[in-house]
Amino acid sequence: MVKDKCECGDGCCGKPVIAIGVILAAILLAVAFSAGMMLSKDSKIIVSNDGTNPDLKTLNVSGSVTKNVSPDKVDIVLSVETLDKSAQKSQSDNAVIADKVRAALSAAGVASTDIKTVSYSENEDFEYNDVTKKSDSIGFRTINSIQVTLKDVTKAGFVVDAAVGAGANRVSSIAFGLTDAKELEVRKAALQQASNVAKVKADSIAAGLGVAVGKVHSISESSFYYAPNYANYDTSLAGNAVAKTVTPITSGDIAVDASVSVEFEIN
């Protein structure tokens, strides 16, 4: 009698081999499932913002303050404008008036280092003619703009009146602000107060959650900002030369905003 043979020729086929394959597959599946369960369990117990310390628990808060401070400087931009059919005449007239304005500023006690030209331009001006239905040239306009910086803000009205009286015919802007030294001083105080606000906020939140605030884990400045306070000036108020009464120009306080973000450890 001839015995049945497997295709491989050595009797290796059959259920025993299939059983071994199934067992191996089951073992690999069980290992993979177990590893997945362990990873899922570990990911749930990590409580950390950066993932580097599984035991670290933190609380993030921000603190903001707004301080009202008095300005200690004022930047004034004055302009001399001249218009003439001749470009050369417009320029020369402008130069003469601008020199008078600078002389008046110096006489008013402004140091030469606090006077500077911020812009200068000359352009041909046109005006629409209703009769001819076209734009006609009305001459050449020269504009010389000068910036004056005062450390004594109470002198703003007096200085502007002197400049207008000498021929300045436009006051482009009057901006009250802070010197670098004053800004640094205010910045330090504002950031300190903002940090205190953040600490009080963190303590309040922690108390409500039944935990305690620990040491600071990280801190950063979110913002520090202040906007200059602009005042208006009407050149018609100056009158002829220096008026008998100085035009009042007052600044009011400047609002300074500061914010910090703090990350505290919690116990």
Residue pairs with C-beta under 8 A, 6 or more apart in sequence:
5 11
6 12
6 13
6 14
7 13
45 54
46 54
47 54
47 55
47 56
47 57
48 54
48 55
48 56
48 57
48 58
49 56
49 58
49 60
49 263
50 56
56 217
56 265
57 265
57 266
58 217
58 263
58 264
58 265
58 266
59 202
59 205
59 206
59 213
59 263
59 264
59 265
59 266
60 261
60 262
60 263
60 264
61 198
61 201
61 202
61 205
61 261
61 262
61 264
62 198
62 201
62 222
62 259
62 260
62 261
62 262
63 193
63 194
63 195
63 196
63 197
63 198
63 199
63 200
63 201
63 259
63 260
63 262
64 194
64 197
64 222
64 257
64 258
64 259
64 260
65 190
65 193
65 194
65 197
65 257
65 258
65 259
66 255
66 256
66 257
67 186
67 189
67 190
67 193
67 255
67 256
67 258
68 253
68 254
68 255
68 256
69 178
69 182
69 186
69 253
69 254
69 256
70 251
70 253
70 254
71 153
71 176
71 177
71 178
71 228
71 229
71 251
71 253
71 254
72 151
72 153
72 178
72 179
72 182
73 149
73 150
73 151
73 153
73 176
73 177
73 178
73 179
73 182
74 149
74 150
74 153
74 156
74 174
74 175
74 176
74 177
74 251
75 147
75 148
75 149
75 173
75 174
75 175
75 177
75 228
76 147
76 148
76 149
76 150
76 156
76 159
76 160
76 163
76 171
76 173
76 174
76 175
77 118
77 145
77 146
77 147
77 148
77 171
77 172
77 173
77 174
78 101
78 145
78 146
78 147
78 148
78 160
78 163
78 164
78 168
78 170
78 171
78 172
79 143
79 144
79 145
79 146
79 168
79 169
79 170
79 171
79 172
80 94
80 97
80 98
80 101
80 143
80 144
80 146
80 167
80 168
80 169
80 170
81 94
81 141
81 142
81 143
81 169
81 170
82 90
82 91
82 93
82 94
82 97
82 141
82 142
83 90
83 125
83 138
83 139
83 140
83 141
83 142
84 90
84 93
84 139
84 140
85 139
85 140
86 139
86 140
87 122
87 124
87 140
90 122
90 139
90 140
90 141
90 142
91 122
91 140
91 142
93 142
94 142
94 143
94 144
95 144
97 166
97 167
97 168
98 144
98 146
98 167
100 166
100 167
101 146
101 163
101 166
101 167
101 168
102 115
102 146
103 166
104 162
104 163
104 165
104 166
105 115
105 146
105 148
105 159
105 162
105 163
106 112
106 115
107 162
108 155
108 158
108 159
108 162
108 163
109 155
109 159
110 148
110 150
110 159
114 148
114 149
114 150
115 146
115 147
115 148
116 146
116 147
117 144
117 145
117 146
117 147
118 145
118 146
118 147
119 143
119 144
119 145
120 142
120 143
120 144
120 145
121 142
121 143
122 140
122 141
122 142
122 143
123 140
123 141
124 137
124 139
124 140
124 141
125 137
125 138
125 139
125 140
125 141
126 135
126 136
126 137
126 138
127 135
127 136
127 138
128 134
128 135
128 136
129 135
129 136
145 172
146 168
148 159
148 163
150 156
150 159
151 179
153 176
153 251
156 174
156 231
156 249
156 251
157 246
157 247
157 248
157 249
158 242
158 246
160 171
160 174
160 233
160 238
160 247
160 249
161 238
161 242
161 243
161 246
161 247
162 242
164 171
164 235
164 238
165 238
165 239
165 240
165 241
165 242
165 243
166 241
168 235
169 235
170 235
171 233
171 235
173 230
174 230
174 231
174 232
174 233
174 249
175 228
175 229
175 230
175 231
176 228
176 229
176 230
176 231
176 251
176 252
176 254
177 226
177 228
177 229
177 254
178 186
178 226
178 254
183 226
186 226
186 256
187 224
187 256
187 258
190 224
190 256
190 257
190 258
191 221
191 224
191 258
191 260
193 258
194 258
194 259
194 260
195 219
195 260
195 262
198 260
198 261
198 262
199 213
199 262
202 213
202 262
202 264
203 213
206 212
206 213
206 264
206 266
211 266
211 267
212 266
212 267
213 264
213 265
213 266
213 267
214 264
214 265
214 266
214 267
215 264
215 265
216 262
216 263
216 264
216 265
217 263
217 264
217 265
218 262
218 263
219 260
219 261
219 262
219 263
220 260
220 261
221 258
221 259
221 260
222 259
222 260
222 261
223 257
223 258
223 259
224 256
224 257
224 258
224 259
225 256
225 257
225 258
226 254
226 255
226 256
226 257
227 254
227 255
228 254
229 251
229 252
229 253
229 254
231 249
231 250
231 251
233 247
233 249
237 243
237 247
238 247
